[in-house]
Amino acid sequence: MHATENDRIIIRGKTDSTPDRHGTVREVRGQDGEPPYLVTFDDGHDSLVFPGTDFVIEHSH
């Protein structure tokens, strides 16, 4: 998985009652676009993210 700053991410909810989480990659801390990623979520919360299978990257242009 590779990301760059300003890519949008989606972490899919694990159940039907758990909403997806959306955010923006602010910093890539791994080499060559590899995780972990510092993400600012749309609710304003910042988190260091290690992507799993429920993680989708929408690359910025």
C-alpha positions as a Python dict, from the first residue, in 0.01 Angstrom:
ca = {
    (1, 'M'): (0, 0, 0),
    (2, 'H'): (131, 343, -97),
    (3, 'A'): (2, 691, -17),
    (4, 'T'): (117, 1049, -47),
    (5, 'E'): (29, 1362, 148),
    (6, 'N'): (-326, 1488, 82),
    (7, 'D'): (-456, 1148, -33),
    (8, 'R'): (-800, 1076, 109),
    (9, 'I'): (-855, 757, 306),
    (10, 'I'): (-1159, 555, 403),
    (11, 'I'): (-1163, 302, 683),
    (12, 'R'): (-1466, 83, 627),
    (13, 'G'): (-1693, 16, 924),
    (14, 'K'): (-1665, -338, 1055),
    (15, 'T'): (-2044, -384, 1084),
    (16, 'D'): (-2352, -238, 920),
    (17, 'S'): (-2410, -17, 1225),
    (18, 'T'): (-2051, 117, 1229),
    (19, 'P'): (-2000, 411, 990),
    (20, 'D'): (-1700, 447, 762),
    (21, 'R'): (-1430, 689, 876),
    (22, 'H'): (-1289, 941, 627),
    (23, 'G'): (-969, 1142, 652),
    (24, 'T'): (-671, 1303, 482),
    (25, 'V'): (-313, 1180, 491),
    (26, 'R'): (-104, 1461, 645),
    (27, 'E'): (228, 1280, 667),
    (28, 'V'): (375, 955, 534),
    (29, 'R'): (616, 814, 791),
    (30, 'G'): (725, 499, 607),
    (31, 'Q'): (967, 484, 317),
    (32, 'D'): (846, 527, -42),
    (33, 'G'): (483, 590, 53),
    (34, 'E'): (459, 295, 291),
    (35, 'P'): (271, 313, 623),
    (36, 'P'): (233, 434, 888),
    (37, 'Y'): (36, 746, 795),
    (38, 'L'): (-52, 1045, 1009),
    (39, 'V'): (-418, 1106, 925),
    (40, 'T'): (-652, 1390, 1012),
    (41, 'F'): (-1003, 1250, 1017),
    (42, 'D'): (-1301, 1458, 908),
    (43, 'D'): (-1408, 1494, 1274),
    (44, 'G'): (-1075, 1675, 1343),
    (45, 'H'): (-910, 1382, 1524),
    (46, 'D'): (-547, 1305, 1430),
    (47, 'S'): (-417, 948, 1443),
    (48, 'L'): (-117, 744, 1335),
    (49, 'V'): (-267, 475, 1111),
    (50, 'F'): (-134, 133, 1018),
    (51, 'P'): (-373, 23, 738),
    (52, 'G'): (-556, -307, 742),
    (53, 'T'): (-783, -483, 495),
    (54, 'D'): (-1062, -233, 566),
    (55, 'F'): (-851, 61, 441),
    (56, 'V'): (-900, 235, 103),
    (57, 'I'): (-682, 513, -44),
    (58, 'E'): (-823, 770, -286),
    (59, 'H'): (-515, 923, -447),
    (60, 'S'): (-508, 1300, -496),
    (61, 'H'): (-418, 1429, -839),
}
